[in-house]
Amino acid sequence: MAEIPVCLSFDRLFCYHGADEGVSEPYLWVIAFTLDGRTITHDPNSPTLNGQPGYFFSPGSHGNLGGGVGIGQTRTIPPAVGRFVTTLQPIVLHVLGRDIEVPGRMGAVAVLLEENSTSDAGAEAAHDAINELVRTELNEAVAELNMVGLAAQIQQRVADGESVQDAATAVFSARTNLVVNRITRVAEATAVDAIVKKLSFPGVIVEGADPDEFMGVATHFYSQTELEATNHRQRTTFTDTISENVAILESSEYVYNLHGQAWQPVEMYSTAVADQLPPGRWQVTGIVRHGFSGTGKSFISHLGGVLAGGAPWALRNTAVMRLIEAGTHTFFVRGDSGRDADVVVAPNEGNPYFPFLTTTPDSDKTNNLGSLPPCPLVTWHSRPAPV
């Protein structure tokens, strides 16, 4: 599993109605973090992990969204506040006498507040306290993550039929879910409200009787595997509704929608696989089928395999026929038993103008041409995309 670039972004804040009658003044704190192999390691037979999460703490408090927002308006969240760009790489576990890579994780906590009469210094003090709370809880959660019994659980799942990689990923994910659950609990309204709304920590003086108001919290977590399936054009999007904890949304004093997305900032593009082969004997490892419209029947349109250097090739059936008939190339399918069956051109009794390709018959069904999996006609590549 390779290191990948990733991005998590809180993009827009839509105001159904804010805490104030006219223009409200929301501001946002974002704490993003990674649990991955860049900063976390595992020693052989160690009962715990080493290292700490990587962090991003958004800047500012009052006015950090660029201004107020009225009913029915949207405020674009500045990238410096809402966007976390980093990389993820797997954590290497040393269990069962081998090195096993498990996917890294990325998460974020977003805290929405309303500016009232708390001073700028007071808001920043609360901001620092929230940052320190999440940092402390995460660091402790990783340090306390128990690796005891990890190998036994993985071995049991392997005995039940899973691969070592799948078993290790599942077992380790279950344990890191404890970290996720801990941060989710810490980010609940009661914990944040104790710091923000009441400002109950030393050294902070609230000017006036109307301190800044805590609106709500949004939390998001993604595994490296989930983000590997995304790209610049195919992103995972989310919408968090932030309101008072009331049964009927319309009765809440305020309602916001916080919109965002997470993705791998790469652009995917394709190139055609090789459609020329030097003379010789070539193993066919895949096929492409095309259907006859309205008949429910299909035919083999392409045959594919792998060049000496590992790159794929694919030829149309007619090109394969010409090469076989010219005597410059031969093609074969290798069965599970190691037995080879040659690909030959067979006459079509129903239509002599359209012969077809087949394999020489024998007792091994696995070396039949029609038993092969699909082969690629293009190779996909990735390149960095703008964030």
Secondary structure as UniProt FT lines:
FT   STRAND          4..17
FT   STRAND          26..35
FT   TURN            37..39
FT   STRAND          40..41
FT   TURN            44..45
FT   STRAND          50..51
FT   STRAND          54..57
FT   TURN            62..65
FT   TURN            71..72
FT   STRAND          74..76
FT   HELIX           79..82
FT   STRAND          83..88
FT   STRAND          91..95
FT   TURN            96..97
FT   STRAND          98..102
FT   STRAND          105..114
FT   HELIX           120..143
FT   TURN            148..149
FT   HELIX           150..159
FT   TURN            160..161
FT   HELIX           164..186
FT   HELIX           189..196
FT   TURN            202..203
FT   STRAND          213..223
FT   HELIX           224..228
FT   STRAND          236..243
FT   HELIX           249..251
FT   STRAND          255..263
FT   STRAND          266..272
FT   STRAND          280..283
FT   STRAND          286..291
FT   TURN            293..295
FT   STRAND          298..306
FT   TURN            308..309
FT   STRAND          312..316
FT   HELIX           317..326
FT   STRAND          329..334
FT   TURN            336..337
FT   STRAND          340..346
FT   TURN            349..350
FT   TURN            352..353
FT   STRAND          356..359
FT   HELIX           365..367
FT   HELIX           369..371
FT   STRAND          378..384
//
